[in-house]
Amino acid sequence: MRLALPIRKKQVNRSFAGTFWMFVFLAAFAAFMALPLVYAINAAFKPLDEIFLFPPTLFVRHPTTSNFIDLMTLLGQSWVPFSRYIFNTFFITGMGVVGHVLLASAAAYPLAKHKFPGSKFVFAIVVLSLMFTPQVTAIPNYMVMSWIGFIDTYWAVIVPAFAFSLGLYLMKQFMEQIPDALLESAKIDGANEYRIFWQIVMPNVKPAWLTLVILLFQMLWGTDGNGFIYSEQLKTLHYASNQIIFGGIARAGVGSAVALILMSVPIALFVFSQSRIIETMTTSGMKD
Amino acid sequence: MSTIGTPTQPSVTAAARKPAVKTTSWWAIKWKEIKAHKHSYILMSPYMLLFAVFTVLPVIMSVVISFTYFNMLEFPRFIGWQNYSRLFLEDDVFLIAIKNTILFAVITGPLSYMACFVFAWIINDLRPKLRAFMTLIFYAPSISGNVYFLWQMIFSGDRYGIANGFLIKMGVLLDPIQWLKTEKYIMPIIILVQLWLSLGTGFLAFIAGLQTVDKTLYEAGAVDGIKNRWQELWYITLPSMKPQLMFGAVIQITSSLAIADVSIYLAGFPSVNYAAETIVTHLIDFGTIRFEMGYASAIATVLFTLMVGTNLVVQRLLRRVGE
């Protein structure tokens, strides 16, 4: 089901001058977009004297890994072993991603492929929930968490992530393009709904899984506990790294190293999964 | 509900014959349908249960709490519209917050929406490898997470900040400017950073949408007298991408009304003279610092109404485009 990337070798209605200026325009903005990231990469390899050079430089002159070595030393000294922060982030991200992909796919399949009482209403509510951000519900959410007893546990971050609405929306839109004939033939062969879902539908929506995985990963990788986690030993990598970054001038170099490590992970994931994500997004449109 | 009319007709004749038993009422039919799809409900139930508990219920609770005085210790006390009247009539900072939020949204919303589309459109004409590379460059800021810190270094108030350093070196400035502590610079800087961060899911949806436009339409259009890329964009590309355009609009509008993190990290919390206060930062102030939960819920309810209202209006407008 991979989308064949179209190469329009001979494009109609394109003047050379137009194409040239469009490209210049694009390149200028690409430079603006990339500049801060390029700066971050360079800053991570700058020795301390170069960070505070006047006038400031963009590119590093004498690259060094001393920032990363300092970071290692710093990590060795933290009160909670640093590996604990890493474990916390990986645990939250892993559980959240797996749970979300399973639950959202299970809910998306009937919504995409069956018409039953309430299906339209349920989907309308999900679309409505795309229209506001979690900050709206932050206060009652805290109360709900405390009723359930999730405060100061991993679950306060993991379980709400299961019901992330953008994931269900994208998955449902993508599942709609699975041919009905495929499901019908499975039914005739005697498969029940659960088998159809697991053995026919799920293998056919791999690009959408991957998209959900990436979206959730980005969200959870950057989580600082959303205000639900207080115990130091449960806190996340993002939280710990903020502690380092906000350490002030003396930590400027180490801070850049941390920022570089943290941001390279989601970017690398995106590089590997770009074509699948784009494929999922082709079905993201809102039909009436 | 067109189903109401047809299924009741046989029941009329049945009722005429056997007046005592109403065989197939509307509810009976629905119940039958529900039973026939019980597997669908079972598959949906885990997700929907969590969705109800963590999204639907909190929205309802928020509206209810907004009519009470609630400090998390005592039981909430009903006070009617008092929170709202205080919000709009007495709270000067909230009026600043509303003004800033709307200003941010009016500028970053449409600009980021257009940027998403224009860049996706230009990128779409590139060859696949370059296209993948450019997509990455434009998308990377929105996924790189912890990047406010970079902008803090760029707009740092001393001579070592990039912006100050370059301007002093070029002779534009003599003394460094406290960018993030001067009221008139705070808003433009936040808008700039927000725009930089805003090419996210909507941008990807547009990239994907452009690839699905039927290629033969372009050739047919050329035959029918479309002369340049602008006409092609207006008459073929935009109408074919309407579903993605609607989806992108929801994403961009929602995020443009929720600006808070950038403001807090760059301008501080609270910002100088509330120059960067938004509805969300105001909500955080009352919800997590002052613990006036009733009042904070009123702010949340206003925000909810603003977000959903704007989205629905824009959806309605976009639906009309090209009809």
Interface residues (C-beta under 8 A of the other chain):
Chain A: L3 L5 P6 I7 R8 Q11 V12 N13 R14 S15 G18 T19 M22 F23 F25 L26 F29 A30 F32 M33 A34 P36 L37 Y39 A40 A43 I51 F52 L53 F54 P55 P56 L58 L103 A104 A106 A107 Y109 P110 L111 H114 F116 P117 S119 V122 I125 V126 V127 L128 S129 L130 M131 F132 T133 Q135 V136 T137 A138 I139 P140 N141 M143 V144 V159 P160 F162 A163 S165 L166 L168 N192 E193 Y194 F197 L215 Q218 W221 G222 G227 H238 S241 N242 I245 A252 G255 A259 L262 M263 P266 I267 F270 V271 Q274 S275 I277 I278 E279 T280 M281 T282 S284 G285 M286 K287 D288
Chain B: K30 E33 I34 A36 H37 H39 S40 Y41 L43 M44 P46 Y47 M48 L50 F51 V53 F54 T55 V56 L57 P58 V59 M61 S62 I65 A115 F119 I122 I123 D125 R127 P128 A132 M134 T135 L136 I137 F138 Y139 A140 P141 I143 S144 G145 N146 V147 F149 L150 W151 M153 I154 R159 Y160 G161 I162 G165 F166 I168 K169 W196 L199 T201 L204 A205 I207 A208 G209 Q211 T212 K215 Y218 E219 G221 A222 I226 K227 N228 R229 Q231 E232 M241 K242 P243 Q244 L245 M246 F247 V250 I251 I253 T254 S255 L257 A258 A260 V280 L283 I284 G287 T288 M293 A296 S297 A300 L303 F304 M307 V308 N311 L312 Q315 R319
